[in-house]
Amino acid sequence: MHEKELKADRRRNLGDVIKHARWEAEANRRLGRKWFELRDEWLIKAHEADKEMWKDARVREALVKAILTKDEVLRASRTR
C-alpha cells in the first residue's frame, strides 16, 4: 500500500471511530443502564462466536496470516 492510501485509510478509520463513538453516546443517553446490559450481552455472544471460529484450524490460520500481514504493513510504513 502506498503512503497516500494508508493516510486515506487512517482518515476514514478515524471518521468511523468518531461516528461510532457518537452513536454509542446517543444510545447511552437514550437507554441509560439498559444500553450497557444490551451491549454486554452482545459482546458476550460475539466472544463466544469468535471462540467457536478459532476452533477451526483453517480459520485460525487465516486470522493469524491476516494479523501478521497487517503487522508487516505497519512496520514497513514506520520505516519510511
C-alpha positions, 0 to 999 in steps of 0.5 A: 500500500502506498503512503497516500492510501494508508493516510486515506485509510487512517482518515476514514478509520478515524471518521468511523471511530468518531461516528461510532463513538457518537452513536454509542453516546446517543444510545447511552443517553437514550437507554441509560443502564439498559444500553450497557446490559444490551451491549454486554450481552452482545459482546458476550455472544460475539466472544463466544462466536469468535471462540467457536471460529478459532476452533477451526484450524483453517480459520485460525490460520487465516486470522493469524496470516491476516494479523501478521500481514497487517503487522508487516504493513505497519512496520514497513510504513514506520520505516519510511 
